[in-house]
């Protein structure tokens, strides 16, 4: 009943355009609107089996209320993610109990660290490429322009 009242109120506030257009094209869109547009899956095939299982739990529980793209693309640190998971745990119908919350937090923290390593590796390779390019052809003693 509470959800129905909220939906009705939202539709009334949206006017004739409907509730779906509240943030569509709005310059003041909430930050999560952009996160929903990013990737909605994570390739966990190289992750340890425990983290692959945690990803399945994360996917099943978090998708009950919003797109998976939202938590995947949110720019939060592990401690910020933990606070959000605990907040989501209190939402009716989330299906996130204490044990599930900890597994989701573990997965998000692991994924955060894995993404940071991947970014650092790409940055290192790019820097190495720029250094090699600046040094010029091997053995020429000349720098490239």
C-alpha positions as a printed Julia matrix, in Angstrom:
145×3 Matrix{Float64}:
  0.0     0.0     0.0
  2.84    2.39    0.88
  4.55    1.71   -2.46
  1.31    2.33   -4.36
  0.86    5.71   -2.63
  4.45    6.65   -3.49
  3.92    5.73   -7.13
  0.7     7.71   -7.32
  2.39   10.73   -5.74
  5.3    10.48   -8.15
  2.97   10.27  -11.14
  1.02   13.32   -9.93
  4.22   15.29   -9.47
  5.37   14.3   -12.96
  2.21   15.7   -14.5
  1.0    14.74  -17.96
  4.48   13.64  -19.04
  4.38   10.65  -16.7
  6.71    9.47  -13.97
  9.24    8.0   -16.37
 10.21   11.41  -17.67
 11.0    13.0   -14.32
 14.73   12.9   -14.98
 14.87   12.2   -18.71
 17.06   14.86  -20.26
 17.03   16.89  -17.07
 20.3    18.69  -16.37
 19.68   18.08  -12.67
 19.4    14.31  -13.0
 20.58   12.32   -9.99
 24.11   10.88  -10.27
 22.86    7.31  -10.43
 21.11    8.08  -13.71
 24.52    8.14  -15.43
 25.66    4.98  -13.63
 22.66    3.1   -15.03
 23.97    3.74  -18.55
 27.3     1.97  -17.98
 28.14   -1.74  -18.26
 25.69   -4.0   -16.44
 27.84   -7.12  -16.09
 31.3    -8.01  -14.86
 33.46  -10.75  -16.35
 34.34  -12.7   -13.22
 35.78  -15.72  -15.03
 39.27  -14.93  -13.71
 38.04  -14.27  -10.16
 38.41  -16.9    -7.42
 35.44  -19.32   -7.16
 34.27  -17.74   -3.89
 34.07  -14.31   -5.56
 32.26  -15.81   -8.55
 29.65  -17.16   -6.12
 29.48  -13.78   -4.39
 28.91  -12.15   -7.8
 25.92  -14.43   -8.4
 24.47  -13.39   -5.04
 25.21   -9.71   -5.77
 23.5   -10.03   -9.16
 20.42  -11.76   -7.77
 19.87   -9.48   -4.79
 20.81   -6.09   -6.21
 18.83   -6.53   -9.42
 15.64   -6.86   -7.37
 15.48   -3.09   -6.91
 17.62   -1.45   -9.62
 19.85   -2.14  -12.6
 23.13   -3.91  -11.91
 24.83   -1.15  -13.86
 24.15    1.23  -10.96
 26.35   -0.47   -8.31
 28.86   -1.64  -10.93
 29.51    1.9   -12.16
 29.1     3.83   -8.93
 32.38    5.57   -8.04
 32.44    4.44   -4.41
 35.29    3.21   -2.25
 34.87   -0.13   -0.45
 33.81    1.59    2.78
 31.23    3.68    0.92
 29.98    0.54   -0.84
 29.64   -1.24    2.5
 27.52    1.61    3.84
 25.25    1.42    0.77
 24.87   -2.35    1.03
 23.83   -1.96    4.67
 21.35    0.73    3.6
 19.95   -1.54    0.88
 19.75   -4.39    3.4
 17.07   -2.41    5.24
 14.91   -2.05    2.11
 11.83   -4.27    2.1
 12.12   -7.09   -0.39
 15.88   -6.76   -0.88
 16.47  -10.3     0.37
 19.77   -9.14    1.86
 20.36  -10.58    5.31
 23.54  -10.1     7.34
 25.39  -13.01    5.72
 24.37  -11.98    2.19
 25.34   -8.37    2.91
 28.84   -9.44    3.93
 29.27  -11.56    0.79
 28.1    -8.68   -1.42
 30.48   -6.29    0.36
 33.31   -8.82   -0.06
 32.59   -9.08   -3.78
 32.34   -5.31   -4.32
 35.6    -4.77   -2.42
 37.37   -7.5    -4.38
 36.08   -6.11   -7.67
 37.15   -2.59   -6.68
 40.71   -3.81   -6.04
 40.72   -5.8    -9.3
 39.58   -2.75  -11.27
 42.26   -0.57   -9.66
 44.94   -3.13  -10.62
 43.63   -3.25  -14.19
 43.66    0.56  -14.46
 47.17    0.76  -12.97
 48.39   -1.87  -15.44
 46.9     0.05  -18.4
 48.39    3.3   -17.11
 51.79    1.63  -16.74
 51.65    0.22  -20.26
 50.61    3.59  -21.67
 53.44    5.34  -19.82
 55.9     2.72  -21.06
 54.68    3.28  -24.62
 55.09    7.06  -24.33
 58.6     6.64  -22.92
 59.62    4.3   -25.73
 58.15    6.66  -28.32
 59.97    9.65  -26.84
 63.28    7.75  -26.91
 63.04    7.28  -30.67
 64.02    4.26  -32.74
 66.17    1.73  -30.88
 69.87    2.47  -31.23
 69.36    5.69  -33.22
 70.15    8.02  -30.36
 67.43   10.33  -31.7
 64.22   11.31  -30.01
 60.95   10.99  -31.83
 59.01   14.2   -32.5
